[in-house]
């Protein structure tokens, strides 16, 4: 698990899949600013040497919200600073909020956004990387 500067466990963990230029994010608990700082570092390092990220995969049973208003602000800043550099976003969740998120994303991000069921992480990651995946 990733650690932040306050030595508290991160609320999200993430991994870069360099073969496809995709970051897979696992959300476990209410989000904090330090979670977005760690994610931004990984994204920025990749983007600085590539044309952008092929995809961002967000894997969560449900969306747990934010720990504080600062968490919300950090999330908004991350989206603002990175949405132009991401081609596809896969929401991998069984949450009923996924369809609402899909509708909102149309207004705020340039990326193509698609919803997958929580168990479809492999298919979502392949799609986000540019692979053709049929819908189940």
N, C-alpha and C positions, 0 to 999 in steps of 0.2 A: 504494500500500500504506500502511496506517496505521502510524504510528510511535508508540512508547511513550516513557516518560520516560527510558529508558536509551539511547535512540537506536538500539535494535536493531529490525529489522523485526518487525512483528507476526506472530504465527503464525496468526492468523485475521484476515480482513478481513470487513467487513460493510457493508451498505447498507440504508437505510430506503427502502421504497417507500411514499411518503405517500398515494398514491391508494387503497391498500388497507390501510394500517396494518400492514404486514408488514416484518420485518427478515430479510434474507437473509444468512446467515453462511457464508463459505467457509473451510473448515479446511484448512490446508496442512502443518502440522508439529506436533510436540508442544506442548501448550498451556501458557501461563505465566499468572501472576496478572495481568499487565498487559493481556493479551488480554481477560480478563473485566472488568477495570476500564473499558476502552474500550467494550466492548459494553454494560455497565451504564449508562454515561453516555448513550449513544444511546437505550437503552430507557427510562431514567428521564425524559429530556427529553420523549419522546413521551407516556409515561404521565401525566406531570404536566398535560398539556393535553387528554388524551383519556380515554375510559373504559377504556383498556387497549390492548394490541396484539391485532389480529385474529389474527396468526400470527407464528411464528418458523420459518424454513426453514433447516435445517442441511444444507449441501452438502459432501460429502467422499467421495472414493473409498473410503477406509477411515478408521477412527478411530485417530489416531496416538498417543493417550495424552497424558500430561502430562510436562512437563519435570522437575517436582519434586513433592514432597508439598504444597508451597504452591499449586501449580497445581490439584491435586485439591481442596484446601480452597476455593480461589477458585471453582471450578466448582460445588461443593456450595452455597456461599453464594449464587452467582448464581441457581441453581435455587430455593433456599429463598426468596430475596427477590423473585422475579419470577413464579413459576409460577401464582400466583393472577390475574395480570394478562394472561395469554396464553390465547387461546381455542383455538388450534390449533397443533400442532407437526408439521412435515413433515420426516422424515428422508429425505434424498435421497442414496442411497448404494447401492453394490453389495456392501457388506460383509455377511458372514454374521452379524455381531453385531447387525444391525438388528432381527432378530426378538427377540433377548434384550433389547435396549434397549426395544423396544415393551412387552414383558412387565413390565420393571422400572418403566417410566414409569407404568403403570397404578396402581402403588402409591405413587408420589411426586409426581405432578402432576395437576392438575385438567383440564388441556387435553386435547382430543381429539388423538390421535397417530396418524399414518399414515405408512407407509413407501412410498417411490417409488424407482424405479431411478435410478442416477446421471444418466442422460441425460434424465430427466423434470423438470428444474428448472422449466421454464415451467408445466407442469401442477401441480407441487407448490406453486409460488408462488400460482397462481390459487386452488387449493384452500385454502391457508392464509389467503388474503384473504377467504374466504367464498364463492367461486365454486364452482359444482357442476362436478366433473370426474369423468368416468367412468374406471374403472380399466382399464389396458391389459393 
